[in-house]
Amino acid sequence: RTLPGLLRADGGSATLLGGDPWTQATALHRRLGYVPGDVSLWPGFTGGEVIDLLGRLRGGLDAGRRASLLERFDLDPTVKARAYSKGNRQKVALIAALASGAELLILDEPLSGADPMARVQILRAITDFAKRGGHVIMSTHVLYEVERVTNNIVLIHNGKAIASGDLHKIRALIDEHPHAVRIATSQPRDLAQALAAMDHVVSIEFVDEGALLIRTRKPDAFYR
């Protein structure tokens, strides 16, 4: 929220596209697209009307790209916003951002609420945007969501950057510090036996009846 100028920083500094996000927010907004983690839309507008309104705020949309994204995301633009699910509200904001002439996209958990097929299409659309020369800043808690679309990762813990680098560097860091994953199951011993054969599983502990505590070098493997 600080980078698109929606929240004033209480410390540190940031430069976005060569400008100050707070004092030059109006000019910068014409060059960037922002999709929050939980999108709110005007309930009486249709999805298509919202897309077009957001597009006009940035100077217009590419009509062909708009149509292509509607088809790719399987979104009906004639439905009122009040009837959209959380995932479809995300799609509306993403289409408005991706079909604009934005140089930079700032995406906060853009796959939140999306079904598996929609996640694939959203990631492909983001990749296509980057291939056209665009830049993307994307936040997520799930590493595998960004491993196909990023060339630099920053890990943030309690508001501080604790590590940064390419995917290989971050993977190496995870290998050095296994993560703990708790799994509840009706067959803990059978599951433990199956998991023990996986090379990324470091240890398995029975923590209570029907639950395992697994230390793994690939925590994202358990969230697919």
C-alpha positions as CSV (number, residue, x, y, z in Angstrom):
1,R,0.0,0.0,0.0
2,T,3.0,2.3,0.5
3,L,4.3,1.8,-3.1
4,P,1.2,2.9,-4.9
5,G,0.9,5.9,-2.5
6,L,-2.2,4.7,-0.6
7,L,-0.3,4.7,2.7
8,R,2.3,7.2,3.9
9,A,5.5,5.5,5.1
10,D,6.5,6.1,8.7
11,G,10.1,5.3,8.1
12,G,12.6,4.5,5.4
13,S,12.2,5.6,1.8
14,A,11.0,4.3,-1.6
15,T,11.3,5.4,-5.2
16,L,8.8,4.1,-7.8
17,L,9.4,4.6,-11.5
18,G,11.8,7.4,-10.6
19,G,9.2,9.2,-8.5
20,D,8.1,9.6,-4.9
21,P,5.0,7.3,-4.3
22,W,3.4,9.8,-1.8
23,T,4.0,13.2,-3.3
24,Q,3.8,12.1,-7.0
25,A,1.0,9.5,-6.6
26,T,-1.3,11.1,-9.3
27,A,1.3,11.0,-12.0
28,L,2.6,7.5,-11.1
29,H,-0.9,6.0,-11.1
30,R,-1.1,6.6,-14.8
31,R,1.9,4.3,-15.2
32,L,1.1,1.5,-12.9
33,G,-1.7,-1.0,-12.1
34,Y,-2.5,-2.0,-8.5
35,V,-4.5,-5.0,-7.5
36,P,-5.1,-5.3,-3.7
37,G,-5.4,-8.6,-1.8
38,D,-9.2,-8.2,-1.4
39,V,-10.8,-6.2,-4.2
40,S,-13.9,-4.1,-3.5
41,L,-16.1,-3.1,-6.5
42,W,-19.1,-0.9,-7.1
43,P,-21.9,-3.4,-6.5
44,G,-24.3,-1.8,-9.0
45,F,-21.9,-1.9,-11.9
46,T,-21.3,-4.8,-14.1
47,G,-17.8,-6.3,-14.3
48,G,-17.3,-4.9,-17.7
49,E,-18.3,-1.4,-16.6
50,V,-15.8,-1.5,-13.7
51,I,-13.0,-2.7,-16.1
52,D,-13.8,0.2,-18.5
53,L,-14.0,2.8,-15.7
54,L,-10.7,1.7,-14.2
55,G,-9.2,1.7,-17.7
56,R,-10.3,5.3,-18.4
57,L,-8.6,6.4,-15.2
58,R,-5.3,5.2,-16.7
59,G,-5.9,6.7,-20.1
60,G,-7.8,3.8,-21.8
61,L,-7.5,0.1,-22.4
62,D,-6.4,-2.1,-25.3
63,A,-9.7,-3.5,-26.5
64,G,-8.2,-6.6,-28.0
65,R,-6.3,-7.5,-24.9
66,R,-9.4,-6.8,-22.8
67,A,-11.5,-9.3,-24.8
68,S,-8.7,-11.8,-24.8
69,L,-8.3,-11.6,-21.0
70,L,-12.1,-11.9,-20.5
71,E,-12.0,-15.2,-22.5
72,R,-8.8,-16.4,-20.8
73,F,-10.2,-15.8,-17.3
74,D,-13.6,-17.1,-18.2
75,L,-15.3,-14.0,-16.8
76,D,-18.8,-12.8,-17.7
77,P,-18.6,-9.0,-17.9
78,T,-22.4,-8.6,-17.9
79,V,-22.8,-9.8,-14.3
80,K,-23.3,-7.2,-11.6
81,A,-20.3,-6.9,-9.3
82,R,-22.4,-7.7,-6.2
83,A,-22.8,-11.2,-7.6
84,Y,-19.1,-11.9,-8.1
85,S,-17.2,-14.3,-5.9
86,K,-13.9,-13.1,-4.3
87,G,-12.0,-14.8,-7.2
88,N,-14.0,-13.1,-9.9
89,R,-13.5,-9.7,-8.2
90,Q,-9.8,-10.3,-8.4
91,K,-10.2,-11.1,-12.1
92,V,-11.9,-7.8,-12.8
93,A,-9.1,-5.8,-11.2
94,L,-6.5,-7.9,-12.9
95,I,-8.0,-7.5,-16.4
96,A,-8.3,-3.7,-15.9
97,A,-4.6,-3.6,-14.9
98,L,-3.3,-6.0,-17.6
99,A,-5.3,-4.5,-20.4
100,S,-4.0,-1.0,-19.6
101,G,-0.8,0.6,-20.8
102,A,0.7,0.2,-17.3
103,E,4.5,-0.1,-17.1
104,L,4.4,-1.7,-13.6
105,L,1.9,-4.0,-11.9
106,I,1.8,-4.1,-8.1
107,L,-0.1,-7.3,-7.1
108,D,-1.0,-8.2,-3.6
109,E,-1.8,-12.0,-3.4
110,P,-3.4,-11.9,-6.9
111,L,-4.3,-15.6,-6.8
112,S,-6.2,-15.3,-3.6
113,G,-9.7,-16.9,-4.1
114,A,-8.9,-18.2,-7.6
115,D,-9.6,-21.8,-8.5
116,P,-6.7,-24.0,-9.8
117,M,-7.5,-23.4,-13.5
118,A,-7.8,-19.7,-12.9
119,R,-4.5,-19.6,-11.1
120,V,-2.8,-21.1,-14.2
121,Q,-4.3,-18.5,-16.5
122,I,-3.5,-15.6,-14.2
123,L,0.2,-16.7,-13.9
124,R,0.4,-17.0,-17.7
125,A,-1.2,-13.6,-18.2
126,I,1.4,-12.0,-15.8
127,T,4.2,-13.8,-17.6
128,D,2.9,-12.5,-21.0
129,F,2.8,-8.9,-19.5
130,A,6.5,-9.3,-18.4
131,K,7.5,-10.6,-21.8
132,R,6.0,-7.5,-23.4
133,G,8.5,-5.4,-21.3
134,G,6.3,-4.8,-18.2
135,H,7.5,-5.1,-14.6
136,V,5.7,-6.8,-11.7
137,I,6.0,-6.6,-8.0
138,M,4.0,-9.5,-6.5
139,S,3.4,-10.6,-2.9
140,T,2.5,-14.1,-2.0
141,H,2.9,-16.6,0.8
142,V,3.2,-19.6,-1.6
143,L,6.6,-19.9,-3.3
144,Y,5.6,-22.2,-6.1
145,E,3.1,-19.5,-7.3
146,V,6.0,-17.2,-8.3
147,E,8.8,-19.6,-9.2
148,R,7.7,-19.5,-12.9
149,V,7.2,-15.8,-13.2
150,T,9.9,-14.1,-11.1
151,N,13.6,-13.4,-11.4
152,N,14.1,-11.9,-7.9
153,I,12.6,-12.8,-4.5
154,V,12.6,-10.9,-1.2
155,L,11.7,-12.7,2.0
156,I,10.0,-10.4,4.5
157,H,9.6,-11.4,8.2
158,N,8.0,-9.0,10.7
159,G,8.3,-6.1,8.3
160,K,12.0,-6.6,7.6
161,A,13.7,-8.0,4.5
162,I,15.7,-11.0,5.7
163,A,16.9,-12.4,2.4
164,S,16.8,-11.6,-1.3
165,G,18.1,-13.1,-4.6
166,D,17.0,-15.4,-7.4
167,L,15.0,-18.5,-7.0
168,H,18.1,-20.8,-6.7
169,K,19.4,-18.7,-3.8
170,I,16.1,-18.7,-2.0
171,R,15.8,-22.5,-2.5
172,A,19.2,-23.0,-1.1
173,L,18.3,-20.9,2.0
174,I,15.2,-23.1,2.5
175,D,17.3,-26.2,2.2
176,E,19.6,-24.9,5.0
177,H,16.6,-24.1,7.2
178,P,13.9,-26.8,7.0
179,H,10.3,-25.6,7.6
180,A,7.8,-27.3,9.9
181,V,4.4,-28.4,8.5
182,R,1.7,-29.9,10.6
183,I,-0.7,-32.3,9.0
184,A,-3.8,-33.9,10.6
185,T,-4.7,-37.3,9.2
186,S,-6.8,-40.3,10.0
187,Q,-3.8,-42.6,9.1
188,P,-0.8,-40.9,10.6
189,R,1.5,-44.0,10.5
190,D,0.7,-44.8,6.9
191,L,1.3,-41.2,5.9
192,A,4.5,-41.0,7.9
193,Q,5.8,-44.1,6.1
194,A,5.0,-42.6,2.6
195,L,6.6,-39.2,3.5
196,A,9.7,-40.8,4.9
197,A,10.6,-41.9,1.3
198,M,10.7,-38.3,0.1
199,D,14.1,-36.8,-0.1
200,H,13.0,-33.3,0.9
201,V,11.5,-34.6,4.2
202,V,14.1,-34.1,7.0
203,S,12.2,-35.5,10.0
204,I,8.7,-36.7,11.0
205,E,7.3,-36.4,14.5
206,F,3.9,-37.7,15.9
207,V,2.7,-34.7,17.9
208,D,-0.7,-36.0,19.0
209,E,-3.3,-38.4,17.9
210,G,-3.9,-38.1,14.1
211,A,-1.3,-35.4,13.5
212,L,2.3,-35.2,12.2
213,L,4.9,-32.5,12.4
214,I,7.0,-32.7,9.3
215,R,10.3,-30.8,8.8
216,T,10.9,-30.3,5.0
217,R,13.1,-28.5,2.6
218,K,10.1,-28.0,0.2
219,P,7.2,-26.6,2.3
220,D,5.3,-25.5,-0.8
221,A,5.0,-29.1,-1.9
222,F,2.3,-29.6,0.8
223,Y,0.1,-26.7,-0.4
224,R,-0.4,-27.7,-4.0
